[in-house]
Amino acid sequence: MPSSRRNFLQTLAALPLINATTVAAQAQKTTWPISCNTYNWSTFYGRQGKNWENDLDAFCTEFRQTGITAIEPSLTTVEGTQKLMNAFKKHGIAVPSAYVNTLLHEPDKATESIQSVLQLADEAIKYGTKIFVTNPTPLRWGGKEVKNDKQLIEQAKNLEKLGAGLRQKGITLAYHTHDMEMLAGAREFHHVMQNTSPKNVAFCMDTHWMYRGSENSEVAVFDTLKMYGSRIVELHIRQSKGGIWTETFSGEGDIDYRRYAQQLLAMKIRPLIVIEQSVEAKTPNTMNGVEAHKVNLAAVKDVFKGLI
C-alpha cells in the first residue's frame, strides 16, 4: 500500500467522531431538490469548443430540458452573480447553493477574500441560496506542494471567521476538497475538520475527489463518511470506472453509490445532492450534455431514492 494512502487511513482511524448538532443538522432537515454543478457543463461544452456562459438564455433552455430544476454556479463578482441569478430566475432554475473561491492561508489576503464572499452572500440570499461551498485556494492548483503548519492554522481560523459571518446572513459555509488536500496524510483536510466548529463550518463531501485524492481508494470514501458524516450538508457526486470519469452517473463503478446512499440513510443524513458528473480526456464521447444529464437525473433518483 502506498505510504500516503496508508497514512491517510491510519489518521482516519485515530480521529474522534464529531457530534455536529448545529447548522449541518438543521440543513439536513431541509427538503432539497436534486441539483447540478455548472462545472459539468463547462466540460461538456468545452469538448464542443463552446462556453455555456456566452449565451445564458440558450444554456438555461438546454438545462431545463434535462428535468433538473436546481443549479450550483460559481460566483466571483457581484455583477456576475446578478447576471447569472437573473438568468436562472427567468428560466425557473433554483440556486440552493453556490461555489465561491477563497484564499485563506495568507493573513494579508484572507481579509479581502472574506469580505468579497460576504458581499456575494448579500446578493445570493436574494435568490434563495442557502449554502456557500468553498475549496480554499491551494499553493498551486494541480500541484504537489503542501501548506505549512502556520498556513494551515491561519486557514482554519479564517474559515471559522467566514463561516460565522455567513451564518449571520443565513447561509451555511460548506468546506470542500479536491485531491491536493489529501497530500501528506491528508493533513490539510483533517486540520480544517478538527479545528473549525460544526456551528460555523459544515462539509461538502466530494466523493470522487476524495476517492482520487486517496489514490483511488473507495475505503477512504467510506471512512471519511464515517468520520465526518454528521457535518455533511451537501454532496458532489461523480462516478468513474478504472479511475476514468464516466460520461453519465450510475450507482455502479469505482464507488459503490448504492452502499453509500444506504450509509447516508442509516446515519440520517439528507444532504443537498449536486450532480458533478463531468468529462475528462479519456471519458467516452457518445452524447451531449442534455442527453447525459437526463441519464444522470434518472440514476440519482434511483440510487438516492430513500433520501430525496
C-alpha positions in Angstrom: 0.0 0.0 0.0 1.5 3.5 -0.9 2.6 5.4 2.2 0.3 8.4 1.5 -2.8 6.2 1.4 -1.7 4.2 4.5 -1.1 7.4 6.5 -4.4 8.8 5.4 -6.3 5.7 6.6 -4.3 5.4 9.8 -5.1 9.1 10.5 -8.8 8.4 10.0 -8.9 5.6 12.4 -7.3 7.6 15.1 -9.6 10.6 14.9 -12.6 11.1 17.3 -16.1 11.2 15.9 -17.7 14.7 15.9 -21.2 15.3 17.1 -22.4 18.2 14.9 -25.9 19.1 16.1 -25.6 22.5 14.5 -26.1 24.1 11.1 -25.3 20.8 9.5 -28.1 19.1 11.4 -30.5 21.9 10.5 -29.6 21.8 6.8 -30.0 18.0 6.8 -33.7 18.5 7.8 -34.3 20.6 4.7 -36.0 19.1 1.7 -33.6 19.8 -1.2 -34.1 19.5 -4.9 -31.6 17.5 -7.0 -29.1 20.0 -8.2 -26.3 20.1 -10.7 -22.9 22.0 -10.8 -22.1 24.3 -13.7 -18.7 22.7 -13.9 -20.2 19.7 -15.6 -21.5 21.9 -18.4 -18.2 23.6 -18.8 -16.6 20.2 -19.6 -19.4 19.1 -21.9 -19.5 22.4 -23.7 -15.7 22.6 -23.7 -15.3 19.4 -25.7 -17.5 21.0 -28.4 -15.4 24.2 -28.3 -18.2 26.2 -26.7 -18.7 28.2 -23.4 -22.2 27.9 -21.8 -21.8 31.4 -20.3 -21.7 33.1 -23.7 -25.5 32.7 -24.1 -27.2 32.2 -20.8 -30.7 32.0 -22.3 -29.7 29.2 -24.6 -27.9 27.4 -21.8 -30.8 27.7 -19.4 -33.2 26.4 -22.1 -31.0 23.3 -22.6 -30.6 22.9 -18.8 -34.4 22.8 -18.3 -34.7 20.0 -20.9 -32.8 17.7 -18.6 -35.5 17.8 -16.0 -33.1 19.1 -13.3 -34.6 22.1 -11.5 -31.6 23.4 -9.5 -28.1 24.5 -10.2 -24.9 25.3 -8.4 -22.9 28.1 -10.1 -19.5 29.5 -9.3 -19.8 33.1 -8.1 -16.9 35.6 -8.4 -18.3 39.1 -8.6 -21.5 40.9 -7.5 -22.2 41.9 -11.1 -21.6 38.4 -12.4 -23.8 37.0 -9.6 -26.6 39.3 -10.6 -26.3 38.3 -14.3 -26.4 34.6 -13.5 -29.1 34.7 -10.9 -31.4 36.7 -13.1 -31.0 34.3 -15.9 -31.7 31.3 -13.7 -34.7 33.0 -12.1 -36.1 33.8 -15.6 -36.0 30.2 -16.5 -37.3 28.8 -13.2 -34.0 27.3 -12.1 -33.4 27.3 -8.3 -30.0 28.1 -6.8 -29.9 26.5 -3.4 -26.1 26.6 -3.3 -23.2 28.3 -4.9 -19.4 27.8 -5.1 -17.1 30.6 -4.1 -13.3 30.9 -4.3 -11.4 31.8 -1.2 -7.7 32.4 -0.3 -7.4 32.0 3.4 -3.9 30.8 4.3 -2.3 34.2 3.9 -3.3 36.8 6.5 -3.0 39.9 4.2 -5.2 38.3 1.5 -7.6 36.5 3.7 -9.4 39.6 5.0 -10.1 40.7 1.4 -11.2 37.3 0.4 -13.7 37.0 3.3 -15.2 40.4 2.6 -15.6 39.5 -1.0 -17.5 36.4 -0.2 -19.7 38.2 2.3 -20.6 40.7 -0.4 -21.5 37.8 -2.8 -23.7 36.4 0.0 -25.7 39.6 0.3 -26.6 39.2 -3.4 -27.1 35.4 -3.4 -29.5 35.3 -0.5 -31.9 37.4 -2.6 -32.3 34.4 -4.8 -32.8 31.8 -2.0 -29.2 30.5 -1.8 -28.7 28.7 1.5 -25.2 27.1 1.1 -21.8 28.5 0.0 -19.3 25.8 -0.9 -15.6 26.8 -0.8 -12.4 24.9 -1.5 -9.7 27.2 -0.1 -7.1 28.1 -2.8 -4.1 25.7 -2.7 -0.5 26.8 -3.1 -0.8 25.8 -6.7 -3.7 24.2 -8.5 -2.8 20.8 -9.7 0.5 20.9 -7.7 2.0 18.7 -5.1 3.1 21.5 -2.7 1.6 21.4 0.7 0.8 24.3 3.1 3.0 24.5 6.2 1.6 24.4 9.7 1.4 28.2 10.1 -0.6 28.4 6.9 -2.9 25.6 8.0 -3.6 27.3 11.3 -4.3 30.6 9.6 -6.6 29.0 7.0 -8.7 27.2 9.7 -9.0 30.4 11.7 -10.3 32.3 8.6 -12.7 29.5 7.6 -14.2 29.8 11.0 -14.4 33.6 10.7 -16.0 33.3 7.2 -18.5 30.7 8.4 -19.6 32.8 11.3 -20.1 35.8 9.0 -22.2 33.7 6.6 -24.2 32.1 9.3 -25.3 35.6 10.5 -26.6 36.1 7.0 -28.5 32.8 6.9 -26.0 30.9 4.7 -24.1 27.8 5.7 -20.5 27.5 4.7 -19.5 24.1 3.4 -15.9 23.1 3.2 -14.9 21.2 0.0 -11.8 19.4 -1.1 -10.1 18.3 -4.2 -7.1 16.0 -4.3 -4.4 18.4 -3.0 -5.8 18.4 0.5 -5.3 14.7 0.7 -1.5 15.0 0.3 0.9 14.4 3.3 -1.5 12.2 5.2 -4.5 14.5 4.4 -3.2 16.9 7.0 -4.9 19.9 5.4 -8.2 18.2 5.2 -8.1 16.9 8.8 -6.8 20.1 10.2 -9.7 22.0 8.9 -12.2 19.4 10.1 -10.6 19.2 13.5 -10.0 22.9 14.1 -13.2 24.5 12.9 -16.6 24.3 14.7 -19.5 22.4 13.2 -21.5 25.6 14.1 -19.7 27.6 11.5 -18.1 25.2 9.0 -20.1 22.3 7.5 -18.8 19.8 5.0 -19.5 19.4 1.3 -18.2 15.9 0.6 -17.0 15.5 -3.0 -16.9 11.7 -3.1 -14.8 11.3 -6.2 -12.1 13.8 -5.3 -11.9 12.0 -2.0 -11.5 8.8 -4.0 -8.9 10.2 -6.4 -7.1 12.1 -3.8 -6.5 9.0 -1.7 -5.0 7.2 -4.7 -8.3 5.6 -5.9 -9.4 4.3 -2.5 -13.1 3.5 -2.0 -12.2 2.6 1.6 -11.1 6.2 2.1 -14.5 7.4 0.8 -16.5 5.3 3.3 -14.1 6.1 6.2 -14.5 9.8 5.6 -18.3 9.4 5.6 -18.0 7.5 8.9 -15.7 10.2 10.5 -17.3 13.4 9.2 -20.8 12.4 8.0 -22.5 14.4 10.7 -21.1 17.6 9.2 -22.2 16.9 5.6 -24.8 19.3 4.2 -24.0 18.8 0.6 -22.6 16.1 -1.8 -20.8 16.4 -5.1 -21.3 13.1 -6.8 -19.4 11.7 -9.8 -18.7 8.1 -10.9 -15.7 6.6 -12.7 -14.6 3.2 -14.0 -11.0 2.2 -13.9 -10.2 5.7 -12.5 -11.7 7.5 -15.6 -14.8 9.7 -15.2 -17.8 8.0 -16.9 -20.0 10.0 -19.2 -23.0 9.5 -17.1 -23.6 8.8 -13.4 -24.6 5.3 -12.1 -24.6 3.5 -8.8 -22.1 1.0 -10.0 -18.4 1.8 -10.8 -15.3 2.6 -8.8 -17.6 3.9 -6.0 -20.5 1.8 -4.8 -23.0 4.6 -4.5 -25.9 2.3 -3.6 -24.0 1.3 -0.5 -23.1 5.0 0.1 -26.7 6.0 -0.1 -27.6 3.3 2.3 -25.0 4.5 4.8 -26.4 8.1 4.5 -29.8 6.8 5.2 -28.7 4.8 8.2 -26.9 7.9 9.5 -30.0 10.0 8.9 -28.1 12.4 6.7 -30.1 14.1 4.0 -27.8 16.5 2.2 -28.3 18.6 -0.9 -27.2 16.3 -3.7 -25.3 18.0 -6.5 -24.6 16.1 -9.7 -21.0 16.8 -10.8 -20.7 14.1 -13.5 -18.1 15.7 -15.8 -16.0 14.5 -18.7 -12.2 14.4 -19.0 -9.7 13.4 -21.7 -10.4 9.7 -21.7 -14.1 9.8 -21.0 -16.2 8.3 -23.8 -17.8 10.8 -26.1 -21.2 9.4 -27.1 -23.8 12.1 -26.0 -24.2 15.8 -25.4 -24.8 17.5 -22.1 -28.6 17.4 -22.2 -28.6 13.7 -23.0 -26.1 12.8 -20.3 -27.9 14.8 -17.6 -31.2 13.2 -18.4 -29.5 9.9 -17.6 -27.8 11.4 -14.5 -31.1 12.6 -13.1 -32.8 9.3 -13.5 -29.8 7.4 -11.9 -29.7 9.8 -9.0 -33.4 9.4 -8.3 -32.9 5.6 -8.3 -29.7 5.4 -6.3 -30.7 8.0 -3.7 -34.5 7.3 -3.7 -34.6 7.0 0.1 -33.1 10.4 0.6 -35.0 12.6 -1.8 
